[in-house]
Amino acid sequence: MWNDFKAFISRGNVLDLAIAVIIGTAFTSVVKTFADGIIMPFISVLGGNVDFRQKVWNLGDMPVRTSDEIQAAIAQKQPLITYGQFINDIITFLIVAIVMFLLARYAIRLFKGLQAVTPPTAEEVLLTEIRDILITKQNV
C-alpha cells in the first residue's frame, strides 16, 4: 500500500495540482488585496462613495450604522444579512476569474509558440505516399 501511495504522489499531475493549489491560494490573497484596495474604492466613488461592507439588513435589535457597530453586532451574534459583503465578494471573484482567464490565455499562447514542430513519423510518410499514388491513379 505504501508503494502504491508513493507511486501515486510521485506522478507529475498530482504534484502539478498541489503546486497549483498553493500558488492559487497565494495569488488569491494578492488579488483580494488588489480588489479591496484598488478596484473597490473606484467602484465606491462611481456608486456615490458607498462602502459595500457597511450595507447590511439588520434583523436584530442592536443599531448597525457604522463599521464598528456592525462588527459589534457580529460579535454579539446578532442576526445580520451582510449583502454588501456578498457584493464585495462577487466583485472580487469576478476580478480573480478575469485575471486567471487572461493568465490561462497567455500561457496557452506561450506554450503553442514553444512547441517544436515534429517531423512526420515513418508511418505517416508511408501513408502520405500511398494516398498520393492513389490520387494520381484516379486522375489518370
KOLLOVEX-532736 format. One record per residue (C-alpha): x, y, z; residue in three letters. Coordinates in Angstrom, 3 decimals, decimal comma. Layout:
BEGIN
X	Y	Z	ALA
...
END
This chain:
BEGIN
0,000	0,000	0,000	MET
2,824	2,395	0,853	TRP
4,469	1,796	-2,539	ASN
1,175	2,443	-4,314	ASP
0,803	5,700	-2,391	PHE
4,375	6,764	-3,267	LYS
3,724	5,965	-6,930	ALA
0,505	7,983	-6,847	PHE
2,145	11,003	-5,208	ILE
5,198	10,929	-7,450	SER
3,143	11,173	-10,633	ARG
3,501	14,575	-12,243	GLY
-0,159	15,535	-12,353	ASN
-0,597	15,180	-8,580	VAL
2,461	17,328	-7,913	LEU
1,314	19,861	-10,503	ASP
-2,075	20,051	-8,822	LEU
-0,523	20,549	-5,393	ALA
1,686	23,346	-6,707	ILE
-1,296	24,945	-8,454	ALA
-3,340	24,918	-5,247	VAL
-0,525	26,542	-3,261	ILE
0,104	29,198	-5,906	ILE
-3,636	29,765	-6,290	GLY
-4,008	30,328	-2,563	THR
-1,197	32,863	-2,520	ALA
-2,488	34,511	-5,686	PHE
-5,987	34,831	-4,237	THR
-4,732	36,980	-1,370	SER
-2,906	39,239	-3,827	VAL
-5,999	39,632	-5,992	VAL
-8,215	40,192	-2,941	LYS
-5,912	42,984	-1,802	THR
-5,977	44,410	-5,336	PHE
-9,771	44,273	-5,398	ALA
-10,292	45,702	-1,893	ASP
-7,556	48,324	-2,065	GLY
-7,690	49,500	-5,684	ILE
-10,837	48,402	-7,511	ILE
-13,443	48,779	-4,747	MET
-12,561	52,427	-3,974	PRO
-13,176	53,274	-7,649	PHE
-16,468	51,389	-7,605	ILE
-17,354	53,189	-4,387	SER
-16,663	56,591	-5,985	VAL
-18,676	55,658	-9,072	LEU
-21,508	54,457	-6,832	GLY
-21,657	57,649	-4,766	GLY
-18,987	56,874	-2,129	ASN
-20,760	53,732	-0,938	VAL
-18,846	51,257	1,193	ASP
-20,453	47,936	0,340	PHE
-19,177	46,298	3,503	ARG
-21,430	48,617	5,539	GLN
-24,550	47,515	3,673	LYS
-26,490	45,161	5,954	VAL
-30,065	44,256	6,732	TRP
-30,410	44,313	10,475	ASN
-32,713	41,605	11,817	LEU
-31,655	42,163	15,423	GLY
-32,166	44,909	17,968	ASP
-28,668	46,492	18,002	MET
-28,061	49,614	15,890	PRO
-25,750	48,980	12,912	VAL
-24,994	52,261	11,151	ARG
-21,181	52,181	11,225	THR
-18,487	49,573	10,665	SER
-17,768	49,404	14,405	ASP
-21,451	48,811	15,187	GLU
-21,613	46,100	12,511	ILE
-18,563	44,364	13,989	GLN
-20,045	44,646	17,498	ALA
-23,353	43,176	16,285	ALA
-21,499	40,307	14,609	ILE
-19,522	39,693	17,822	ALA
-22,812	39,660	19,791	GLN
-24,219	37,096	17,304	LYS
-26,947	39,499	16,195	GLN
-28,819	38,400	13,053	PRO
-27,493	40,433	10,139	LEU
-27,746	39,896	6,429	ILE
-24,463	41,278	5,115	THR
-25,442	41,694	1,483	TYR
-22,791	44,367	0,976	GLY
-20,016	41,902	1,810	GLN
-21,640	39,472	-0,612	PHE
-21,484	42,116	-3,371	ILE
-17,866	42,791	-2,445	ASN
-17,045	39,058	-2,642	ASP
-18,762	38,718	-6,034	ILE
-16,704	41,593	-7,424	ILE
-13,521	40,038	-6,009	THR
-14,450	36,676	-7,543	PHE
-15,052	38,271	-10,947	LEU
-11,685	40,023	-10,789	ILE
-9,946	36,736	-9,885	VAL
-11,796	34,946	-12,705	ALA
-10,835	37,594	-15,271	ILE
-7,191	37,616	-14,189	VAL
-7,000	33,811	-14,231	MET
-8,650	33,728	-17,668	PHE
-6,113	36,224	-19,030	LEU
-3,210	34,270	-17,498	LEU
-4,504	30,994	-18,936	ALA
-4,935	32,575	-22,369	ARG
-1,417	33,963	-22,241	TYR
0,026	30,626	-21,101	ALA
-1,750	28,727	-23,889	ILE
-0,406	31,143	-26,493	ARG
3,065	30,956	-24,979	LEU
3,098	27,154	-24,926	PHE
1,831	26,953	-28,506	LYS
4,737	29,137	-29,567	GLY
7,213	26,964	-27,681	LEU
6,075	23,675	-29,194	GLN
8,577	22,246	-31,591	ALA
7,306	21,130	-34,954	VAL
7,755	17,383	-35,020	THR
8,533	15,728	-38,319	PRO
6,036	13,125	-39,504	PRO
6,643	9,570	-38,432	THR
7,721	6,913	-40,920	ALA
4,180	5,538	-40,893	GLU
2,708	8,948	-41,725	GLU
5,188	9,403	-44,563	VAL
4,300	5,997	-45,993	LEU
0,567	6,690	-45,723	LEU
1,013	10,056	-47,436	THR
2,888	8,380	-50,317	GLU
0,159	5,757	-50,677	ILE
-2,502	8,475	-50,678	ARG
-0,645	10,443	-53,347	ASP
-0,249	7,323	-55,527	ILE
-3,964	6,575	-55,245	LEU
-4,863	10,148	-56,150	ILE
-2,640	10,077	-59,234	THR
-4,145	6,725	-60,323	LYS
-7,660	8,169	-60,015	GLN
-6,758	11,200	-62,104	ASN
-5,326	9,087	-64,951	VAL
END
